[in-house]
Amino acid sequence: MTASKTAANRRSKTLKPDEVRELFSRLAELNPKPTTELVYSTPYELLVAVILSAQATDVGVNKATRHLFPVANTPAKMIALGEEGLKRYIATIGLFNGKAANVIAMSRQLLEQHGGEVPRTREALEALPGVGRKTANVVLNTAFGEPTIAVDTHIFRVSNRTGLAPGKDVRAVEDKLLKVVPAEYRQDAHHWLILHGRYVCKARKPDCPQCVIRDLCRFPDKTPGERVKTGPF
């Protein structure tokens, strides 16, 4: 066994605090102002889009909401459109029947309990039909600027592969991320990790040669190849 391999094997499977800071420093330098790829203009539109995005791509959701939001972009207009009317706009999205029912029920509850406004607390958000912890975290972070981290499949994969925040389930990973991510990076960590998982640390074949945190990552089965250097790392 070579000296480099021996040293690598001695490393902890979890990143050290200075390595975590370096990881986010690099991601921040590449993308200083990350945000969601869902297209929206109000907290309500974002909430609808995130509900629709479950087990669907942001691209697919944006194609649907491009036509939906000019017609129904408030709770009152969505209720007027109705469940069957909504289905016609979102039929290309997976699980659209259940999502249509949830969006209409959610819109009704916003009108009845919140004056048509999207609430700014986790408890009130999670009480809405179709809204779980992940959706609430996205809305709190992206619409209201809270330093929450919504763990989806991408963040779960990146956190476990890299050794950033290993955990057996999404809540364990979320809790660990909130502990290890430096405060100055917490607001944008959600977006950096999603984008990294979506475009670099992909599920089937991670693009390790182009990964700017490859030397920090603890993943033992990195895809081979030399990086074509296009940036500062």
N, C-alpha and C positions, 0 to 999 in steps of 0.2 A: 504494500500500500504506500502511495506517495505521501510526502509530507503535507501537501495541500489537502489531500483527501483525509488524512488523519486530523488535521486542524478543523476541517469542515465537520467531521463526525463528532468532534468535541463540542461543537456549538450547540447551544440550547435550541430546541425546536420552536421556541418562542422568541420573537425579536426583543432585543434589549431597548430600554427607553431612548438611548441615543440613536439607535437604528430606526426606531419608529419616527423620531423627529426628522431624520434624514430622508426617510421614505416620503413623508408628506411634503418636505421641502422640495424634493424633486418633482413630485406631482404638481405642486403649486407653481413651480417655475414653468412647467410646460403648459399649464392651464390656470392662469391666475384667477379667473372668474368663472368657475364651472357652474352649470345650472342644469335643470331637467331638460330633456329633449321633447317633453310633451309641450304642445303649443297651447297657451292659455293667456287670458288677459285679466281675469278676476279670480279671487279665491274660490268662488263657486265653480267656475269653469275648470280650475285645477282639480277640485274635489271630484267632479264628474269624470274628468279624464283619468284620474288615478283609479277610480272604481272600475272604469272600463278597461284599464291596462292589466288587470289581473289575468295571468296566463295568456297575455297578448303582447305584441310588440308596440313600442311607442309609435313607430311608423304607421302601423295599422290603425292605431287609435287616432292619430293626427289626420289620417285620410277621412275617417268618419266624422270627427268633430269639425273639420273644415267646412262641412255642409250642415252639421247639426247646430253649431253655436250661433250662426247668423239667424236661425229660426227660434232656438230655445237656449238662452244663456242666463236665465234667471229661474228660480224655483217656480214662480207663477207661470212663466211661459212653458216650462218643462211639463208641469201638471196639465196645462191646456193642451199640449201636444199629445199627452196620454201615452200609456204603455205601448199600445199597438203602433201608434205613430212613431214613437222613439225606436221601436224595433226596426222600422224601415231604414233608419239612418245608421244603425249599428249592426246590421245583420251580417256584415263581413267580419265581425269580431267574435272570437270564441266565447261561448257561454252567454250569448247575447240575451237570451230569454230571461235568465236570472238577473243579469245586470240591469236590464230594462226595469224589471220589477223593483230592484233595489234603488235605482236612481229616482224613480217616481215616488217611492215611499220616503226616501231620504229628503226629497224636495218638499214633500208635504210636511214632514216633521220640522224642517227648517222654517217653513211659514208659520206653523202652529206654535212652535216653542222658541224660536229665535228671531222672529220678525223678518225672516227671509235672509238673514245674514249667516255666514259660516262661523260657528263658534271658534274661540281661540284657546280652548282648553282641551286637554286630552280626554278627560272624562266625557265632556259633551260631544266631542267628535266620535268617540268610540260607541256612544249610545245611538248614533245614526245608523239606519239600515245600510248594510253593505260596507261599513267602515270598521276595519280592525286596527290593530296597533300599527302595522306597517303603513297603512293609508294615513292614519292620524299623524304619524311621524313625518311623512312626506309633506302634508299640508302645513303642519306646524313649522317645519324647516323652510320650505320653499315659499309659502305664502306669507308667513308671519315672522320669519327670521329667527326661529328658535334653534338652538344647537342640538337638535335631535338627529339620530341616525336610524334610518329605516333599512333594516337588513332584508334584502331580497336574495335571490339565488346567486346573483353576481357578487354581492358583498360577502355572502356566506362563503362562497368558493375562494375569493381572494383572501379573506381573513384567515381561513384554514390553510390554504396552500402556502402563503407567504410566512406564516407564523406570527402575523400581526395580532390576531385575536382568535386563537383556536377555540372552538366550542362545538358541542354535540348538537345544538339546535340554534335556531335564529335568535331566541331570547338570550341564550348564553353568550352568543357572539355580540349582540347589541350591548349587553351589560359590560362585557369586557372592553369593547371599543370605547365606551363612555369613560372607562377608567384609564385607558392607555393613550388615547389620542390627545396630544397637547392642546390646551385650551384655545390657542390661536388658530388651530386648524379644524376645530370641531364643527364650526358652522358649515364648512364646505366638504368635510370628509365624506359625507354621504355621496355626493356627486362625483368626487374624484374616484372613489372605489367602484361605483357602478360603471363609470366610463372605462376604467381600467379593466374591469371584468368583461365588459361588453366587447371591447375592441382589441385587447391585448391578452389578458389572462383568460382566454376563452375556454369553454368547458371541454371540448373534445381535443383541441390542439392549440395549447397556449403558444402565443408568438414570443417565446422567450428570447430569441435573438434581438428583437426590437424592444425589449422591456427595459425601462430605465432603472428599475429596482432589482434587476436580476441578481446582482452581487449580494444584495441584502436578503433575498428570498430563500426560504428554507425548503422549498419544493424539491424533492430529490430527483424527480424524473423530468427535468427541463428538456424541452425540445432543442436539438443541436443546431448549430449554425452560428456564424459570425454576424454581429450586428453591423448594419450599414449606418454609420454615425451621421445623424442629421441635426443633432442638438448639442447642448452643453455637457451631456453625460455620455 
